[in-house]
Amino acid sequence: MPTPATSDLPYTDTKPVGSPDFYYGINATFRFIIRRLGLDGWRSYLEEMGRGYFAAANQQWSDGGLNAVARYWRAFFAAEPGAVVDVVEQADRVEVHVRECPAIKHLRAGGREIVREYCQHCYFLGAARAEAAGLTMRLSGGSGSCCHTYARPSAGLPPQDMAQIKEARS
Amino acid sequence: MIGCYDFCGHYEWTFGWFERVGGHQLVLEYWDEAINQDSQRHARDLIRNGGIPGMLKYWGHTLLEESPNLGFHISHREDVFRIDFHDCPSRGFLIRNQLKNFSDYCDHCMGWTGPMMAEAGYVMDHEHDHQGHCWWEMRPASAKGGHAAPGSVAGDKDIRFHPAWPKDPAKLDRYTKANYPDDKMK
């Protein structure tokens, strides 16, 4: 099956949804980096990935504005098995309401020890991507349900309060 | 959020990041410690406890999930377990999306399955062409000799009969009775 000529995702696969066991790999990668390089090293990894690997998606956001952000997250979660998500567009922001996080759900179902900082990755990665696209990003909640907000700078979102991001529980 | 739909993309990007941050040794340790001993511990347990039937159980499930279009073929006997990839779902994702951040993505398979097989008492013969085609034969560590003749285990499903399989050996990465990426015989 060919890759679609147009997609709201920069990288596409021949399968409609990903293989959920890969969440084990993501969780294990975070554990390895934190153990070897510390939390600062893990944050650098996520921020560099946000600016590097996700550069094509960030450009789509930069070119297409908040509507492109909303389309991206709808397409993204449609390809994540078990996700229950609402994407709400407002004039100055997009809110991604994650009712059921597919990663946390699968890691728990598989009996995996979830890295307790797991949910912070969405903030460090998302904030780096948003900045590259001229936006801001905030995160609240975690451990299975949360809200990501991508906004224009003019929205004047308060600084991220890290206490608003919950530890992930296995 | 980092997703699973494009896992192979950011996984490959991660190899390059590790190499820049900590060199080749950190990449090797990542494949063994994070992937073999942590992420894929279900595979490790099945194969250490079950041997070749455990391999069949693990790869029979995981390859169907990753490659529902059956871009692979599994063969097995009492003394050997073999996989032929005619269209690797993982490498194929990178090729289709033109992603490259690491010197040889294909090395990650030996990177995590090699140590896992060593722990379970198996060695591997393997070749890959970097284009989504490869073959693997797992045998007990006591096995000797070179590669088995084409077709002797997988019949006409042997990737070495595929028209796209390189005729020039220089285009192949080759392992014989190996367990580690640096065992590569280029």
Interface residues (C-beta under 8 A of the other chain):
Chain A: M1 T3 L9 P10 Y11 T12 D13 T14 K15 V17 G18 S19 P20 D21 F22 Y23 Y24 G25 I26 N27 A28 T29 R31 F32 R36 L37 G41 Y45 E48 M49 G52 Y53 F76 A79 E80 P81 C101 P102 A103 G110 H121 C122 L125 G126 H148
Chain B: M1 I2 G3 C4 Y5 D6 F7 G9 H10 Y11 W13 T14 W17 V21 G22 L26 E29 Y30 E33 A34 I35 D38 S39 Q40 H42 T62 E65 E66 P68 N69 P89 G92 F93 R96 N97 L99 N101
